């Protein structure tokens, strides 16, 4: 939550269409230009008037300045009040004020007009600073207006741009904010479209005054009232259901497979048989298929709980992810996953952790005894889906409502590590589990976490199961992979800081 808020006026706090467009008509008529359709004059709302007259009616600078003077002739006493405030704006400003926000207006409209409009609607009391353009034609660029508003808002204190939002409806607001170095919240209920704001690379986009209020006040909401034991139970219950369902599935599945084995003859794909052709034990393929069956049952057992938690988390994240992430951020995430997955696997091998863990050696013996495609389906797809439903879908989804995001990511990663039960997988799971939770929060999409998990598991499985890849097990490759992974993760964080 940021405490310093700069609001554009036209198209953000008030709807000035009638006043602005009729005054533009009035100015154009003085040049012998008749424009009866007010809708065609909407582009004049927001940008500096002089620029708009030059852009849309091919006026030279002197003509445009004369048109501005003619515009003001009518606007000063008539057009200024042909205006209406967007529904919910007074209530939003009051709510922001009650939370101690420092608010200012930064508009391309002349300051004198801005002040009169704010007083007319009785909302001037909410703003510490009101800055617009000057009547003499200076300070008309949005970045100049924003810079002046910041100087006045912070006074003698250093300007803390990281604590500021510029809120507006047009690309000019976004571009001005970027030039000054502050983040911009675009609103689509004004005169700028979603496409315009996205093209301008607006940091955040909301679609209504209600969404804007929720966005600006996020973090001040009352936390869910529940005891520590209730919070723990919200995580423990799904885990117990998942664990018990898996164990029941393994036992039931084993009995079913034995029954099948006693009723089919020949073949050693699923069973090792004695001289009489009777199944003695399952092959690696059979054991992995049984494991896959247990994960499917485990995932299904908590599906309803996960679905409910995922829906709640999606609602919480919605306002931060209206704007689509650029493709390059998905590339950064993919490369970070590959780099960290390969680097951590090689590091654990070179550090001797793999050799020293007897528990992991037994797990690996079972996992890699299967035919590669079967192993990839089980551990590269089925297992990640089931585990993500539990650890990111339910556990992280619950604790992120009670903790700071960084702490929630760390706790979910540590729980994911403990769940694996051996030093090798635990270390790997802690690092990758944090990245999974980070991806979920960063992109606002559960599929991002699932994608990281699938990619990490596939890489780990292939690296350990394909003998020809042993040549990668050296320190230079390890360090390069880790460096690339960390660098891409940091690039993501620089693009958008989520905690």
Helices and strands as residue ranges (DSSP letters): E 4-7, E 14-15, H 17-29, G 38-44, H 49-57, H 61-75, G 79-81, E 84-85, H 89-98, E 102-110, H 111-120, G 124-126, E 129-133, H 142-154, G 161-163, E 164-168, H 171-180, E 183-187, H 194-199, E 204-206, H 209-216, H 228-263, E 271-273, E 279-282, H 284-301, H 303-317, G 318-320, H 327-350, H 353-356, H 358-367, H 372-377, I 378-382, H 383-388, I 389-396, H 397-399, H 405-420, H 423-443, H 446-465, G 467-472, H 475-495
